Structure formats: structure tokens, C-alpha cells
């Protein structure tokens, strides 16, 4: 239900834009966001936008990454600027929401897209 696009190889200082399209039915979405993971480490929050359009960012990406959402397209974006080698990771799209009315909220995950920052 979540399909991510936009990963790839970029030089330090460069930019990439990730997109995640949410398909299928989710009754209500509370938050959409991006996490990342490198081998041997836990998955960590990169950025998240809530249904009220509030945004949270990891300290390591503040001022460089911008998260946005297009509700009409059921899409969340992550604009990544001034990329650093330490941003290299697999990036996962996440939605936290309610599948049906009255059901518990849960996490939905995309398959992940590789971002590599290297010269």
C-alpha cells in the first residue's frame, strides 16, 4: 500500500527528493513520515508530518530536510538537501493510521528505497 520513489546515488552536498504514494484504503491517517536504517542499527525517525500538519525532524536533518504531504494525491515527500555521507541508509515510508472505523491504529511500512551519499 506504500510505494516509495526517488532514492539513488548522490554526491555530498547534493539533493534528492523522495516520494511515497499511499494506495488502498486506510480509514484515517494520523501521521505520515520517513524513517531510515543502516545495517546493524535500529530504524530511526527522519521526519514526520501529522494530520494537523505539524512536523517533527531528527536533529541530524533539521535545516536540511523538508517533509510535506499532498492529501489529494495521498503522497508524502521528503526533500533532502545538503546531503552528507552519514545520510546513507535505506529510507522507509511510514503511515500511522486506522484501517477501519473503530479499529486500533497501526503502522504501515513501504519496502524502502536506498539513498547513498558518496563521491
KAQUIUR-V574369 format. One record per helix or strand of 3 or more residues. SS is the DSSP state (@ for helix, = for strand). FROM is the first residue (numbers start at 0). TO is the last residue. If there is no record, write none. Layout:
BEGIN
ss:SS from:FROM to:TO
ss:SS from:FROM to:TO
END
This chain:
BEGIN
ss:= from:1 to:4
ss:= from:7 to:9
ss:= from:15 to:21
ss:= from:27 to:36
ss:= from:43 to:49
ss:= from:54 to:56
ss:= from:64 to:69
ss:@ from:70 to:72
ss:= from:74 to:79
ss:@ from:84 to:86
ss:= from:88 to:97
ss:= from:104 to:108
ss:= from:112 to:116
END
